[in-house]
Amino acid sequence: MSKNKSVIDGGNHAALWHGRFKEGPDAEAVAFETSIHVDERMAFDDIRGSQAHVRMLGKQKIIPENEAQQIIDCLDSIKDDLENGKLNIDYTAEDIHSFIEGVLTDRLGDVGKKVHTGRSRNDQIALDERLYLKHSIPELKMRLKTLINTLADIASEHTESLMSGYTHMQRAQPVTLAHHLCAWAWMLVRDCGRLDDAIKRMDFSPLGAGALAGSGLPLDREMTAAELGFIAPTQNSLDSVSDRDFLLEITSALGLIQMHLSRFCEEIVIWSTEEFKFISLSERWSTGSSIMPQKKNPDFAELIRGRTGKVYGDLFALMTMMKGLPLSYDRDMQEDKEPVFDAYDTVYSCLGIFTRMIGSASWNIDRMEQSCIGGHANATDLADYLVKKGMPFRTAHGVSATAVRQCIEKGINLEDLSLEEYKKISELIDTDVYDCLPAKACVDARQTTGGPAAVTVQTQISVLKKFACM
Ligand code: ARG
């Protein structure tokens, strides 16, 4: 790659710990142990953490205040240079912390060497990860909320669009498309809550925990925690550098989001078959076949479903990496970032793709309505009708089942049985039975909180929309 002349090469600093060693490390060993390709994405968080640390060192008179200011300003210039592409990352550096400290020292000499006073990379990395997630998770939550809003918008157009609800993939009871889509949206609401919970629990600053045992210098950990927007500093220095629960909680929440998307995608794949034909994905979000000219395939839904394995794998990689680690920091923990970032990136991109795919799909309302006919999905409503006339439910269930059996034998639907035939099944049945049998009547009657009737679904939609705009 040709380099712009004004670009400063940030390169080739000795490892921060080289002083104890007579020999330099083997080149292959350096390549093996570096994490900079993965942790470079936390560069600005690292800088922010260092600035808070140094400001505190100055205020506590651990280093002169004017030098603290020089370091803060220089870190600002490093940030600018990285942002503007004027400074190249040196990929032979051990990690992003080493790289930034190296550049700082190149620029400030001895003053730069004071940045790491009272700090270790062990508390530094634990801090950077938290800072990174504190601003990245809200971005992912925005995508969740956009999807919730998209589903609520589609739902608001379909509160009267009848379709069969399914259990065991068998026609069960009539619902509406709106009700069905809201069900997916509620899962995503809980997903937001899980991310919030995880963030709340990790919202404590490990900075100042040092390598594992705090510091003999008069650090003000409350000050750095407050400046960086944490609730408080963590309460045990060993726990501060060895805890990765927050990564596991977040990756597990990401796994659940991906699982929800995957289930939804499975349904979309089924719904776009010729057999179902409930949904037609837009051509922009479909693919064709290299041999079969007629094909229009739901590849995006399949790819999202397929990427779920990767996200689960990330969670398992983390859990397994952590399971045998004694207190406190162990280098194994450097391997924590790749799975978390991979899970984040995967879920983030899948949410974006899924939202555009579903938002541009068209819904085959006639096909959906047809699914309410022919499967005797109103049999429970016939039983409820008899319950309203005073019959015990278990008896009513039997009566309705008798009616269904006769319909199956005759190849007709419950609404086609004559009153005479009904009377033979139960004296309690009257002409008003025909009012409660159409799918629309079944849905309209189900007005219990959370039920599929248009009025109650309207309530769901407004709660969902309010949540999405919060
Ligand atoms: N790069 C390391 C990590 O990501 C942080 C540095 C701690 N290294 C160490 N040798 N104590 O976990």
Residues whose N, C-alpha, C, O or C-beta is under 5 A from the ligand:
A	BS01	LIG	S35 D95 R121 N122 I125 M333 Q334
